[in-house]
Amino acid sequence: MKLLNEILGTKYPIIQGGMANIATGEFAAACSNAGALGLIGTGGMKNAEELRDHIRRCRALTDKPFGVNIMLMHPESDAFARVAAEEKVRVVTTGAGNPGKYLPAWKEAGIFVIPVVSAAVLARHLEKAGADALIAEGTESGGHVGEMTTMALVPQVVDAVSIPVIAAGGIADGRQMAAALALGACGVQVGTCLLVSEECPIHPNYKAALLKAKDSDTIVTGRIGGTPVRVLKNRMSREYVRQEKAGADKMELEKFTLGSLRRAVFEGDTNTGSLMAGQVCGMLHEVRPVADILADLDRGAKQRMKALQELC
């Protein structure tokens, strides 16, 4: 099995998650320069020209591979897909939908396409549609989540398809990365552990909340309504879940979340902001350069795998 870095031409078999309002051109470039595949996230962008600007800013800051993440539920997804093809980005990852209609144009542009999946049945469908690889993301992750855990999901996706599978969700150190490789993944995608990097553009209050968080300090909003999102527990998320369980309708619930991610990222509002984070938040203890975080992940995984081999 080829590792992800051999497939993508990166130093490490690691992808930086394309987090909305966070994964800017500058942050993607920093992650790529540090050895991962940096991703530009379209989730918080207003239009396609904003994406084009981020791609060009990233390209000016790195000569390493980078990509774009497109949330297919975004009203501008058609335009984002077109810009990705026009700019001939190396990699496109997708979430929240089926990218099938975009694949011909992306293939013509030479783009390597990696959809995110939360179930084996979708993995099979996307392999047939022409995906080059898949990201199997467990419910431990931050932001939009599925139901299956990474431990259960990854091996079932690996068994279901013949294309490479990348594990995501609940990965913040070398032990978890080694576990993902043991499950059959060729690499990992990480997000939460990179939020506390020096280069990550989130507000210092957001980083402080992550460093303070313990293992059980996340909560999933929107699970009842079918739009589950994992965030840190705060006044907004607790009230959202309380209202949701009480039967509040979608319009009432939207009052809590409208603009909440931007408030967290840009204003540092830790009370009513949406502090997206995975269950590994309790493993974050200090703000460090992204290069150190990635190097520790890779080194720790190799050390753990070597130790396991010595047990055999």
BELTA-V312745 format. One record per backbone hydrogen bond with DSSP energy under -0.5 kcal/mol. CO is the residue of the C=O (numbers start at 1). NH is the residue of the N-H. Records with the same first field share a line. If there is no record, write none. Layout:
BEGIN
CO=NH  NH
END
This chain:
BEGIN
3=6  7
4=8
5=9  10
12=14
13=188
14=37
15=190
17=19
19=22  23
22=24
23=41
24=28
25=29
26=30
27=31
28=32
29=33
30=34
31=36
32=35
35=12
36=38
37=16
38=67
39=41
40=69
42=45
47=50  51
48=52
49=53
50=54
51=55
52=56
53=57
54=58
55=59
56=60
57=61
58=61  62
65=38
66=90  91
67=40
68=70  93
69=42  71
70=72  95
71=74
74=77
76=80
77=81
78=82
79=83
80=84
81=85
82=86
83=87
84=89
85=88
90=112
91=68
92=114
93=70
94=116
95=72
97=99
99=102  103
100=103
102=106
103=107
104=108
105=109
106=111
107=110
111=113
112=92
113=132  133
114=94
115=135
117=137
119=123
120=124
121=125
122=126
123=127
124=128
125=129
126=130  131
127=130
132=164
133=115
134=136  166
135=117  137
136=138  168
138=141
140=279
143=230
148=139
149=153
150=154
151=155
152=156
153=157
154=158
155=159
156=160
157=161
164=134
165=186  187
166=136
167=189
168=138
170=172
173=177
174=178
175=179
176=180
177=181
178=182
179=183
180=185
181=184
186=4
187=167
188=15
189=169
190=17
191=194  195
192=195
194=197
196=288
197=200
203=206  207
204=208
205=209
206=210
207=211
208=212
209=213
214=217
217=233
219=221  231
221=229
222=226  227
223=226
228=145
229=221  231
230=143  277
231=219
234=238
235=239
236=240
237=241
238=242
239=243
240=244
241=245
242=246
243=248
244=247
249=253
250=254
251=255
252=255
253=256  257
254=258
257=260
259=263
260=264  274
261=265
262=266  267
263=267  268  269
264=268
265=203
268=270
269=273
271=236
273=275
274=276
275=232
278=281
279=282
280=283
281=284
283=285
286=288
288=198
289=292  293
290=294
291=295
292=296
293=297
294=298
295=299
296=300
297=301
298=302
299=303
300=304
301=305
302=306
303=307
304=308
305=309
306=310
307=311
308=311  312
309=312
END
